[in-house]
Amino acid sequence: MATSSFILFSDYKRGVSQVSHNLNQIQSSYQQSVSYSLWNFDNRQIESQLNGILNFPGVVYVYIESRNKLIQSAGDIYARTDHQYSFELTHQSAAQSYQLGSLYINVDYSGLYDDLKHKAVNILVSQFLKTFSVSIFVLFMVRQLITRRLSTMAEWAGAFNLKNLDQELTFSGNKQRNDELDMVAAAINQMRNTLKLDMIDRQKSQQQLEDTKEQLSVAIDNAALGFCQYYPNQDRLTCNNHFARQLATTQTELESMAHPMDRFRDLIRGIKGPEQRERINQLLYGRISRIHGEFTMVNFRNEKCYFDITFQIIQYNESRPHEVLICIVDKTKEHTASRQAQELAVSLENKVTQRTEELYDEQQRANATIRKLQTRLDRMEADSSSVTQMHFDGLLLKQLEKLSAENEIEATSCLAVYQKYLNISLNDQTTAIDMASCIQSWLRESESFKDIQTNTKLPFSLMMNENPGLVVFLLEHLFEQEPVLENCRQFELELRVDHDMAFVVATFDLIDGIEETPEHPHVDLSHFIVTSRFRGELSRKLVSPNRLETRYSFSLFPDQMDT
């Protein structure tokens, strides 16, 4: 609209300028001739000249006035006049100049306005057709590139549910295209996969929780733990069989009893009885939330018993207890045994002196036995060290024999690796390290993985006692010297813990598939380090033609395994 308005305004200014130019041309062309004809009273010539002026575009009426009297006119006096132009008619003689009158020209812009209207219609029609065509094309492209795929996404979202997470969101058409919607679809699929894994973990956790509940229920039954829930607002309780049995009653009788908490407090005996009953009253008023201690009570058969009892408020209604959990463990046998033990202690005191001499003799014999065992242990440690050294010597000899037929550069490089390992082993700097942080630092500083997409799945922290130089040495020569690294598109590294063992799993996604697992130059040395130092296992296998997996395990407590 702004462009069209500017074009029309420019045409209007050009038309007005053309009319002004015509009027100036009329003045320059007709002023002298009309003045001459008027001086000579040549009416026929004047009429012809005025009709000639009418031929100019926009001129509708022309007339000559002299002293407010109409001398001659031409055209339509009633025609619309948008502008009037006039100039003086004079005659110049040798002696002086004579004022003959004025020539008036009435100009109508109707023609100009009609041209502008016609041009405006043409512009609007052409702009409408152009805009309509562009809109149709844009709508078509939007439908092809956006709307159709949004419809596919809407249908997929409508059919999406947590029970069917295997259906992938895909678009039909050009598979090579990768625009924003394809990125959104990829993100949705990644979210779907993550959600699927989370659902699997949740199901496992739910199953583990059910198993734990079942095990806890069995453990409670086997442990003879009595517990009940008391509801102060309703003044009633629910309990298990162990709770009722320990009070020498039945579950049905106890749950149907009126004012059960008052009856329970009346059963408390002993020196601490009044204080314990008062603390129970304070708990029922919400002033304290937990009571735990040893209670002396009589059961419903009036037998004296000793219980370890815990009162715990587990739910409030405003500021008052709504539900109280009571756990009770029968300690009568332990208390009786303790009393009997005290009685036995007195009798045992008399036997201690006699037994001391016997123990002294036995200690002397035990010390002699310990010295013999220590000697045998030192001998076994020496034998174990010799076996480990023989294993390493055999490995080094095997590598030297293998390299004897190869070129000198490879032999020198291999010997440098073994020399580096020996320096690290002899200069053992074992300390507490964070295995996850150590792996992250190595991967961040490694030049071999700069151009490879890497994904890591590491715990927040994994502390252990080990030589950090040996850990980095194993990572460098096992993963950075991997023969398939040049053919690797993506590298995934995972660190997980299972009981007292940790596992490092590395996966190489290959660009071109291979048929056999390529030989690794340092796999024998790496296997020796993992088995002898880390007390673990090393495996390297081709999972599929495009996927190679290398994993090794290590003990989190190698010192305990040695003992």
N, C-alpha and C positions, 0 to 999 in steps of 0.2 A: 504494500500500500504506500509506503514512503517513497519507493522508487517511482511508482506510477504517478503519485502526486507531484514529484519533482519534474517528471517528464512533461506533464500537463501544464505545470506552472511555467516551465521553460518555453513551451510552445505558445502559451498566452503572451508572455513577454516578447517573444519573437514576432507574434502577430501585431501587437500594439506598436512595436518598433517599426514594422513594415508600414503600418498606417501613417505613422509620423513621418516616415521617409517619403511616402506618396504625397502627403500634404506639403512637405518642403519642396518636392519636385513640382507640384502644381503652382506653388508661389513663384518658383524660379522660372517656370515655363510660361505661365499665363498672366503674371502681374503686369508686365509691360505691354503685352498685346491687348489685354482687356482694357487697360488704361488708355491705350491709343484709340481703340474702337469707341470707347465711351466719350473721348474728347471730340471725335468726329461724328458722334451720334449715329453710329453704324449699328442699328439694332439687330439686323440680320446676322452680322458678324458676332455680336455679343451673344446672341442666342446659340449660335453654332459653338462658340467657345465654352459657354456654360454646359451645353450638352456633352462636349468633350470631357469636361471635368467630371460629369456624372459617370463616365465610363470607368473611372478609377474605383477599385474595390472598396466597398464600405461607404462611399459617398451617396447620400439619398436625396439631398436637397441643397441647391446653390442659389444664392440671391445677392443682388447689389443694392445697397442703400446709400443715399446721399441726403444728408441733412434730415435724417429720420424718415425719408420717403423711399418706398420700394421702387427701384428703377427697373430692374429686370430680374427674373427668377426662372429656375428650371428644376424639375424633380417633384417629389411628393412632399408637400408641406406638412402632411399629417404623419409622415413616417416617424418611427421611433428614432430618437436622437440620443446617442450616448456621449458624444463629444462634438463641440462646435469650435471651428477654427476660422480665424479672420485675418485679413491683411489690408493695408491701405492702398487705394488706387490714386496715383498722382500723375500729373503731366508736367514735364519739365520743358520750359521754353528757354529762349536765349536770355530773357531778362529775369524770369522768376519761375517758381514752382507753384502749381495749382493743385489744391486738394479736391479730387473729384468724388470720392466716396469710399466705401469699404465693401470688400467681397467676403461674404460669409459662407462657410461650408459646414453642413451638418453631416456627421459621420455616425453610422450605425455599426455596432460590433456583433450583430446577430449572426452574420456569416462566420465570424471568428468563433463565436460560441458554438455554432453548429458543428464546425470542424473539430473543436475541442471535445464536444460530446461524442461525435462519431469515433474520434481517436480513443477517448476514454473507454467506450464500449469495446473497441477492438483490443485495447490493452487488458481490460478486465476479462474478456473472453479468453484471450490467449494465456493470461496468467492463470485463470481457472483451469484451463485444459492442461497447462504445464504442471500446476500444483496437483491436479487430480491424477495425472499420469505418474508423477513422482510418488504421490501417496500410495497409489495402487502398487507401484513397484516396491516401495518400502514395506507396505503391509505384506506383500508376497514374500519378500526376503525375511521379514520378521517371522512370518509363519514357518518358512522353510528352516530358518536357523534357530529360532527361539521357541515359538509357540508349540510347534509339534513336539520338540524335545521336552518342553515343560509339561505338556500333556502326558508324555511317557513317564516323566518323573512323578506326576500326580497319580497316574494309575499304579505305579510301583509303590508309592507311599500309601495308597489306599489298600493295597494288598499286603503291606508289610505288617508283620507281627513277630513277637518274640519266639513263637513256636516254629517259625520258618525263616531262618536266617541264612539259608543257602542260596536264595534267589538273588542274583547279582543285577545291579542297575546298569543296563547297556543301552546305547542308541544305535539305531540302524542307519546305514549310510556310509559316508567316507570314514574309514577307520584311521586314516592318516591325520585327520583334523584333530587339533587339540586346543580348543578355545576355553573360555571361562566356564561354560556349562559342562564341558568334559572334565575340567578340573573339579567342579562341584560334584559331579558324579563319582569321580575317583575318590574324593574326600568322603562321600557318603558310603562308598564300598569299603573304604578303609575303616570308617566308623562301624559299619556292619560287621566286619571281621573282628574288630576289637570287642564289639558288643557280644559277638558269638563266643569269643574266648572268655569274656567276663561271665557269660551265662554258664559256660562249662565249669569255670572256677566256682561260680555260685552254687551250681548243683553239687559239685564235689564238697564244697563247704557245708551245704545243707545236709548232705549225706553223712559227712563227718560229725556234724552237730547231732543228728539223730542217733548215730552210733555212740557218741559221747554221752548223750542223755540216757540211752539204754544201759551203757556201761556204768554210769553214775547211779542209776536206779538199782542195778545189780549190786554195785559196791555198797550202797546204803543198806540194802537188805542183808548182805553178807556181814557188814560191820555192825549190825544190830543198832543202828543210829535211830533214835526216836525223834520225831519232829511233828509239830502241829502248827496250825494257823488259828490264832485267836482274834475274834472280831469284837472289840469293846462295845460298839454301838448296838450290836445284836446280842451281846453277852453269850456267845456260843463259840465252840471251837471244832475243828476237824483235825484228825490225827491219823497216823499210820499204826499198824499193829504193834510195832516195837515200842512206841510211846506208851500205849495202853498196857502192854505186857510188863514193862519196867515198873509201872505203878501197881501191878498185880490186879488189873481189871481188864475189861474188854473194850474194844473200840466202840461198839454200839452203846454200851453203858456210859462211856465217857462223853460221847458226842451228844447224848440225850440228857445229860446231867444239867440241872438248873444251877446257875451261878458257878460255873466250873472254876473260874479264877479264884473266887473266895475259898473254894474247897482246896484248891492247889496250894494257896498260901497257908491254910491251916495245917498242911502236912509238913511244913518246914519246922525243923527242930535245931537244936544246937545253940552254942553261945552266940553265933552270928545271926540267929534266926530273926530277932526283932529288927535288926538293921537291914537284913535282906528283904523282909516283908515291906519295910518302908521304902526301899529303893524300887520295888515292884510297883508300889502305889505312885511314886514319882514318875515312873515310866508310863503308866496308864494315863497320867495327866499330861504327858508330852514334855515334861521338864528334862528328861534324859532320853536318849535314843537307844542305848545299848547297855545290857548288863551281862557280865560273864563272871563265873566263879564256881567254886565247889560248894554244894549245898548238902546239908545233913537233913534227911527227911525220913518219914515213915510211910510205907505204902498202904494200900487199902486193906491189907491183912495185918496192919500194925507192926510190920517188920522194919527194923532200922536199916536204912540204905544210905549210900553216898553217891551223889550224882554230880557230873560236870554239866552245868546248864548255861545256855546262852539265850537271852531275850533280845530281839532285834526288831525295831519298828521298820517295816518295809513300805508302808503307805500311810499318808496322812489325809485327814479330812479337815480342811482349814488348818487349825493348830493342834488338833487332837488326833491321837493315833486311830487309824481306821483298820489296820491289819498288823498284827504282831506275830513274828515267827519265833517259835520256841524249839530249840534243839536240846536234846537230853542224851547223855551217855552214862551208862551205869558204871561207876567206879568202885562198887562195893567190893568186888574181888581184889582189885588193886589195893584198896585201903586195908582190907584184911591181910593181904600178903605183905603190905608195908609194916603193919603191926607185928606180924609174925617175924618179919625180917629184923625188926628192932630187937625182938626177943632173942632171935638167933645170933644177933651181933654180940650180945653179951657173952654167949657161950663160945662164940668164935674167937673172942678176944683172948680167952684162955689158951686156945690152940695156936694162936699166932706165934707165940714165942717158940713153941716146939717146932712149928712148921718153918720158922725162919732159918734154923740151922739146916733143915733139909733143903730149903730153897737155895741156900748159899752153895751147897754142894752141887745142886742141879744147875745153878748159874755158872759155876766153874766149868762144868761139862758142856753147857750150852755155848760158852765163849769159845771153847776149843772147837766145837762143831762149826760155829760161825766162821772162825778163821779158816777152817778147811773149805767151807762153802765159798768164802771170799776168794780163796786161791783158785778154786775151780771156776768161779765167775770171771776172774781176770783172764784165765786161760781161754775161756769161751769167747770173751770179747776180742782177744788177740786173734783167735781162729776166725771169728766173723770179719774182722778187719782184713785178714789175709785173703779171705774169699772174695770180699768186695774189691780188693786191690787186684787180685788175679782176674776177676771179671773185667775190670777196666783195662788191665794190661792186655788181655786177650782182644778186647775191642780195639784198642790202639794198634796192636799188631795186625789185626785183620784189616784195619783201614790203611796201614802202611803198605801191606802186601797188595791191596787193591790199587793204591796210587802209584805203585812202583812201575806199572806199565803205562801210566798216563803221563801227561806233560808236566813239566816242572812247575808251571804257574799254579795249576790246580793242586799239586802236592803241597806247595808252599802255603797256599790259602788254607788247605785243610789242616796242616800242622799249626798254623796260626790260630785256628779255631780251638784246637785241643790245648794249645799253650794258654790261650785266654781262659779256658775252662779251668785248667790247673791253677792259674794265678788266683781266680775267684775262689776255688775250693780251698787252697792253702791259706789265703787271707780271708778266713771266714769271719764275716761281720754280721752274724745273725742278731737280729733285733726285732722288736715289735713293729710290724708294718701293716698298712691297710691295703689288702690285695686289690680291692676295687679301685682305689685311688692310684695304685701302682700301674694297673692295666690302662686306666684312662690316660695317665701321663705318657706311657710308652706309645699308645696309639696316636696321641696328639703330636708327639715329636717325631714319629716315624715318617720318613720320606717315601717309603714304598707304597703307602696307602693314601698319599695326597690326592691322586687323580682317580681314586676308587671310592664309590659310594659305600659308606660304612654305617652299620646299624649295631648298636650295643644294647645289651640287656644285663645291667649290672645291679647288684644290691647297693643300698646306700653306703654300707660299710661292711668289711669283712676283715677282722683283725686276726693275726697269727704271728708266730715267731719264725722268721726265715731270713735268709740272706737276700736282700733286695737285688744285689748284683746278679745272683744266680737266677732269680725270677725273670729279670729283664733279658738275661742271656738266653734263657729257654724260649721266651717270646720272640726274640729277634731271629734266632736260628731255626725255629720250628715254623714260624708263620711268614717272616720276611724273606726267607730263602725257599719258600714253597715254589716248585717249578711251574705251577698253574697260575701264578700271580699275574703274569703278563696277559693271560687269557681271562682274567677275572673281571666281571662287571660289577658285582656287589659282594661286600664282605660283611658277614654277621658274626658277632662275638657275644657269647653268653657266659655268665658266671653264676652258678647256683650251688646251693648247699643241700646235702642230703645226709642227715645224722652227723657223724663225725668226719665225713668226706666232703670235699668240694670238687666241682667239675667245671672245667673250661672247655667250651664247645665252640669251635670255629667252623663256619660254613662259607665255602667259596662258590658263588653262582657264576658259571662260566658262560662266555659269549659263544664259543664253539664247543660242541659236545665232543667228548673223548670216550674211547672204548675201554681203556685200562688205566689203572692208577699209576701215574708216573713215579719213577724212583726219586726219593728225596735224599739229598746228599748228607743230611745230618740227622736222619731219623734214628739211626742206631745210637748215637750219642744222646739224643733227646730221650730215647727209651731208657737208656742207662740212668740218666738223671732222674726221670720220673719214678722209676722202680726202686732205685737204691737210696735216693735222697728224700723224695717226696712220699715214698711208700704208696704209690698209686699205680695206675695202668695207663698206657698210651695206645690209641688206635687211630688208624688213618685209612678211610675207605671211600670208594666212589658210590654214593647213594643212588645217583642217576647219571646219565651221560653229561648233564649240565650242572651237576652239584657234587662237590667233594667236601667231605666232613672229616675234620680232625678234632679229636677230643682227648684230654688227659685229665686224670684225677690226682688229688693230693690229700694227704691226711691233715686235718686241722690240729691234731695232737700227736705229732710223730714221736715225741719223747715217751708218751704213754705206750705207744705201740712197741717201742724198743724194750721197755720194761716188761 
